[in-house]
């Protein structure tokens, strides 16, 4: 079957924020995509700006992923279904959805095991050469357009993507009732990871950072304690967590934080930093610490939706700046201009 023609209420063209070269973003007019079989067309109403978007904007690459052709940024979208492709059955027009930005092949070994985040053929928004969602409309497989309940908005629907990172990290750390958790780094991921750890039952959640305003926000969002590592070494706190959620990506922090983990504990490396980090091997071996990485997420949206809808995780508290699509470049540079930035948000549709 072919794609469905656009309904009369959907325009034929849309605006998109296109990265043409490092630090060169253009607003372009592009055709609105037609939803194919099993797809829905979504009007994008909010897109969170992630650190990876900023990195692509500044450098045109992240490791082996190189932007070799013009690419639309953005992989944290929320919006409303406006058209249905052939053979769709799970959605209705007018439904608010959160988009999971990676569509796997569904055939490889990892997909069949349920670990589709490790699919080597995954098509992931704003990862070269795949376009992202800093535009007015996207067509997406309906299985990855997750309906969200009425208490949530398009903005909080967009931020279910970073929340899913926190959910996956907490699962990888086997956090449960009574866990004692250390979260290093109070950026957006660290803040959702801390809230998720509390929601999973952790009784102590200690968050570290160098920014007082972020540590203050962490306390407001449920951290039981915070540490300003500019003035206090982790080793001097006396806290020996069961689980480390390392969200800073700073090699020196990784080393120091793992040294605090207690016997038979787990260290989950979430933050993206250098290609290599120092590992306190004798501590890892003597204490039988399990060290694991995380890569995106799998099967997390139902949990993330429940946490946000119940209020156990407050996503709206992360939003510090809002921009329209014409100011997408300002959103990408917000953190460089304003040290109080936590999560900038772009609203693509004209106000």
C-alpha positions, 0 to 999 in steps of 0.5 A: 500500500502507498502513503495516505494523501494529506487531509485538507486541514494539513498544509502541504509544506512545513518549516524545519530547522536544518543543520547545514554545517557546524553552527549554521542552522537554517529554517527551510520550507519542506514538504509535509511527509505523508504517513505510510502504512502503519504510520501516523502523521503528528503535528509537532508541538514541543521539542526538548533540546538535548546535549547531543543536539548541541554537540551536533550543532557545535561540532557536526559530529558525535564520535563516529556519527558525522553530519555529512548532509543537511539534517534536522535536529531534535529527538524529544518530540511531543505533539498531536496526531493529525492523520492516519496512514493505511493499516493503522489501528491504535490511534485517533486524530486529535490524540496527544502522543509522545514520540519514541525517536528510535524505530528498530528493524524488529528482525535482528537478535537484539530486537527479538530479545526485547533489547531493541535499543541495541538494534544495529539497524535502528533509525533514530531521530537526529542521528546522521543521516536520519532527520529529527523533529525540529519541524512542524510535522513528522510521520512515525510508525504508530507503535512508537507514537505513545498516547499520553493521558490528559494530565500531561501536555505536549511539553511534558510528552516531549520530556518523556524521552529524557525520563525514559533514559532515567527509567532505563538507568534505574532498571540497569541499576536494579534500584528498588525499595530501600536502595541507596543511590548516588547520582553524579551530575544534576543536568536534565538526565541526572534530575530525572534519574534522581526522581526515578530512583525515588519513585522506584523506592530508593530511600536515599538519593544523593545528587552531586554537581558544581552548580548551586542552582541545579543542586537546589532544584535537585533538593526540590525534586526529592533528592535526600541530600546534595553535594557541591563537589567544588568544596566537598570531595565525595570520599569525605561524605561517608556515603557508600551507595548501593547504586551509582547513576553516573550522569556527568560523563566527566572521567575524573568524576566517574573514577571518584564516584565508583570508589564510593560504591559499597560492596556488591554494588552497581555502577551505571554509566549514563553520561557521555564523556570521553572515549575512555575513563579511568577505572579503579579496578582494585575497588571494582574487583575487591567489592565485586561491583558490577559496572555497566553502560546504558544506551538509550532505552527499551520498553520504557514509555509505559513506565515513564508515562505513569511516573509523569502522569502520577506526579511522581516525576515533575518534568515541567520543573526542568523547563527553563526556556521556551523558543519558537522555531525561528529561534531554534538556534537560540535554544541550542546556544541557551546553556552557553549564554545562561548558566541557569539553563536546564532544559530549553524547549522549542515550540515549532508551531506559530503562536 
